[in-house]
């Protein structure tokens, strides 16, 4: 991926320049706290980077509009977090896909674990309507839930100037059910779920390359 030119997103094109029946990748991010050391748009940056990498490898793929605010209620106790909730996130995804019947397929590239329910439900409804849609999200190391080693490494690779290395701190790794029930701040006052120490840009590049390869494989397998 290093040195490759980014793909031009659909928003920069005219309708007449869009390839016939493209596969549209829609990055789904979030706008939420990522500890004292990472930017609020971490999930969005990662989802966009993965989608862009996959689009470079898949000629039929186009990059659609990014969802930058989604379902982040579990982080609402932290300043800077914005959320539109699960139901509205689900409805936004449904309507976006319904409006893209000109596409061969829509792929939601989800960068935020808190969107799992919304994305899964949206795809189920759209599939029942007969619309070609699928979703994919990156898998990280177990116990590295949020703003830990993996996300910190990836942002060190993508935007090192936005990482406050001196502010890194480790946090606990509660279950997803505990986070959804209690909120993140109850378990981690810092907002970190995992340990970012030892993160490197090189590791972040490797994670990103792996995720891009996995997404490309998913697209090619799903579109046969």
C-alpha positions as CSV (number, residue, x, y, z in Angstrom):
1,X,0.0,0.0,0.0
2,X,2.9,2.4,0.6
3,X,3.4,5.0,-2.1
4,X,0.2,4.0,-4.0
5,X,-2.0,6.9,-5.1
6,X,-5.4,7.1,-3.4
7,X,-8.5,6.2,-5.4
8,X,-10.7,9.2,-6.3
9,X,-13.9,9.0,-4.3
10,X,-17.3,9.2,-5.9
11,X,-17.9,12.6,-4.5
12,X,-15.1,14.0,-6.7
13,X,-16.5,12.5,-9.9
14,X,-19.4,13.3,-12.3
15,X,-22.1,10.7,-12.7
16,X,-21.0,10.2,-16.3
17,X,-17.5,9.1,-15.2
18,X,-18.8,6.3,-12.8
19,X,-18.0,2.8,-14.1
20,X,-21.1,0.8,-15.0
21,X,-22.6,-1.2,-12.0
22,X,-19.7,-0.6,-9.6
23,X,-19.2,-2.2,-6.2
24,X,-19.6,0.7,-3.8
25,X,-17.6,0.6,-0.6
26,X,-19.1,2.8,2.2
27,X,-16.7,3.4,5.1
28,X,-18.6,3.4,8.4
29,X,-16.7,5.2,11.2
30,X,-17.6,7.0,14.4
31,X,-17.0,10.3,16.2
32,X,-16.0,9.2,19.7
33,X,-13.3,9.4,22.4
34,X,-10.3,7.2,21.8
35,X,-8.5,7.7,25.1
36,X,-6.2,10.7,25.8
37,X,-3.8,9.9,23.0
38,X,-5.9,9.2,19.8
39,X,-8.2,11.5,17.7
40,X,-11.9,11.3,17.9
41,X,-12.2,10.2,14.3
42,X,-9.9,7.2,14.7
43,X,-12.5,4.7,13.5
44,X,-13.4,6.8,10.5
45,X,-9.8,7.2,9.4
46,X,-9.2,3.5,9.7
47,X,-12.4,2.5,7.8
48,X,-11.5,5.0,5.0
49,X,-8.0,3.7,4.7
50,X,-9.1,0.1,4.4
51,X,-11.8,1.0,1.8
52,X,-9.2,3.1,-0.2
53,X,-6.7,0.3,-0.1
54,X,-9.3,-2.3,-1.3
55,X,-10.5,0.1,-4.0
56,X,-6.9,0.3,-5.4
57,X,-6.8,-3.5,-5.7
58,X,-10.4,-3.9,-7.1
59,X,-11.0,-2.1,-10.4
60,X,-14.8,-2.4,-10.1
61,X,-14.8,-0.8,-6.6
62,X,-15.8,2.8,-6.0
63,X,-15.6,4.7,-2.7
64,X,-18.9,6.0,-1.5
65,X,-19.8,8.6,1.2
66,X,-18.3,8.0,4.6
67,X,-20.5,7.7,7.7
68,X,-18.6,9.8,10.2
69,X,-21.1,9.8,13.1
70,X,-22.8,6.5,14.1
71,X,-23.8,4.5,17.2
72,X,-21.5,5.5,20.1
73,X,-23.8,5.7,23.1
74,X,-21.4,3.7,25.2
75,X,-18.9,6.6,25.0
76,X,-21.4,9.4,25.7
77,X,-19.9,10.3,29.1
78,X,-16.7,11.6,27.4
79,X,-16.5,15.1,25.9
80,X,-16.1,15.1,22.1
81,X,-18.3,12.1,21.5
82,X,-21.2,12.4,19.1
83,X,-23.7,9.6,18.4
84,X,-26.9,9.2,16.5
85,X,-27.8,5.9,18.1
86,X,-28.3,2.4,16.9
87,X,-31.8,2.8,15.3
88,X,-30.9,5.9,13.3
89,X,-27.6,4.5,12.2
90,X,-29.4,1.4,11.0
91,X,-31.9,3.5,9.1
92,X,-29.2,5.7,7.5
93,X,-27.5,2.6,6.2
94,X,-30.7,1.1,4.8
95,X,-31.7,4.3,3.0
96,X,-28.2,4.8,1.6
97,X,-28.3,1.3,0.1
98,X,-31.8,1.7,-1.2
99,X,-30.7,4.8,-3.0
100,X,-27.8,2.9,-4.7
101,X,-29.8,0.5,-6.9
102,X,-27.5,1.6,-9.7
103,X,-24.6,-0.2,-8.0
104,X,-23.8,-3.9,-8.4
105,X,-23.3,-4.2,-4.7
106,X,-22.9,-2.1,-1.6
107,X,-20.3,-3.1,1.0
108,X,-20.3,-1.4,4.4
109,X,-16.7,-1.2,5.6
110,X,-17.3,-0.8,9.4
111,X,-14.6,0.5,11.5
112,X,-16.5,0.8,14.8
113,X,-17.4,-2.3,16.9
114,X,-20.4,-0.4,18.5
115,X,-22.1,-0.5,15.1
116,X,-22.3,-4.2,14.9
117,X,-26.0,-4.4,15.8
118,X,-27.0,-1.6,13.4
119,X,-25.0,-2.9,10.5
120,X,-26.1,-6.5,10.9
121,X,-29.7,-5.5,11.2
122,X,-29.6,-3.1,8.2
123,X,-28.0,-5.8,6.0
124,X,-30.6,-8.3,7.1
125,X,-33.4,-6.0,6.1
126,X,-31.8,-5.0,2.8
127,X,-31.1,-8.7,1.9
128,X,-34.7,-9.5,2.6
129,X,-35.6,-6.8,0.1
130,X,-33.4,-8.5,-2.5
131,X,-30.7,-5.9,-2.5
132,X,-27.1,-6.9,-3.0
133,X,-25.4,-5.8,0.2
134,X,-22.7,-7.1,2.6
135,X,-20.7,-5.8,5.5
136,X,-17.1,-6.3,6.7
137,X,-15.1,-5.1,9.6
138,X,-11.5,-5.6,10.7
139,X,-10.6,-8.1,13.4
140,X,-8.0,-7.1,16.0
141,X,-6.2,-9.1,18.7
142,X,-8.3,-10.4,21.5
143,X,-8.4,-8.1,24.5
144,X,-7.5,-5.1,22.4
145,X,-10.9,-3.5,22.3
146,X,-10.5,0.3,22.0
147,X,-7.6,2.7,21.7
148,X,-5.2,-0.1,22.5
149,X,-2.2,-1.5,20.7
150,X,-3.7,-2.1,17.3
151,X,-5.7,1.2,16.8
152,X,-2.7,3.2,18.1
153,X,-0.3,1.4,15.8
154,X,-2.6,2.0,12.8
155,X,-3.0,5.8,13.6
156,X,0.8,6.0,14.1
157,X,1.0,4.8,10.5
158,X,-1.8,6.9,9.1
159,X,-1.5,10.1,11.0
160,X,1.5,10.0,13.5
161,X,1.1,13.8,14.2
162,X,-2.3,13.1,15.8
163,X,-1.0,10.6,18.4
164,X,-0.1,12.0,21.8
165,X,2.5,9.3,22.8
166,X,3.1,10.9,26.2
167,X,-0.5,10.6,27.1
168,X,-0.7,6.8,26.5
169,X,-2.2,4.8,29.3
170,X,-3.4,1.2,29.7
171,X,-7.0,0.3,30.5
172,X,-9.1,-2.8,31.4
173,X,-10.8,-5.2,28.9
174,X,-14.4,-5.7,30.1
175,X,-16.9,-7.7,28.0
176,X,-19.0,-6.1,25.3
177,X,-22.1,-6.7,27.3
178,X,-20.6,-4.8,30.3
179,X,-19.7,-1.9,28.1
180,X,-23.1,-1.7,26.5
181,X,-24.8,-1.9,29.9
182,X,-22.6,0.3,32.0
183,X,-20.9,2.5,29.5
184,X,-17.1,2.7,28.9
185,X,-16.3,5.3,31.5
186,X,-17.6,3.1,34.3
187,X,-14.9,0.6,33.5
188,X,-12.2,2.9,32.2
189,X,-12.0,6.6,33.2
190,X,-9.3,7.1,30.5
191,X,-11.5,5.6,27.8
192,X,-8.8,3.1,26.9
193,X,-9.7,-0.6,26.7
194,X,-6.4,-2.4,26.2
195,X,-2.8,-1.3,26.2
196,X,-1.4,1.1,23.6
197,X,2.2,0.9,24.9
198,X,4.6,-0.6,22.4
199,X,2.5,0.4,19.4
200,X,4.5,1.2,16.2
201,X,3.8,2.6,12.8
202,X,5.3,-0.6,11.3
203,X,2.8,-2.8,13.1
204,X,0.0,-0.4,12.0
205,X,1.0,-0.7,8.4
206,X,1.0,-4.5,8.7
207,X,-2.4,-4.6,10.3
208,X,-3.8,-2.3,7.6
209,X,-2.3,-4.4,4.8
210,X,-3.8,-7.5,6.3
211,X,-7.2,-5.9,6.6
212,X,-7.1,-4.6,3.0
213,X,-6.2,-8.1,1.8
214,X,-9.1,-9.6,3.8
215,X,-11.6,-7.1,2.5
216,X,-10.5,-7.7,-1.1
217,X,-10.9,-11.4,-0.6
218,X,-14.3,-10.8,1.0
219,X,-15.4,-8.7,-2.0
220,X,-14.2,-11.1,-4.6
221,X,-15.7,-14.1,-2.8
222,X,-19.0,-12.4,-2.2
223,X,-19.3,-11.1,-5.8
224,X,-18.7,-14.4,-7.6
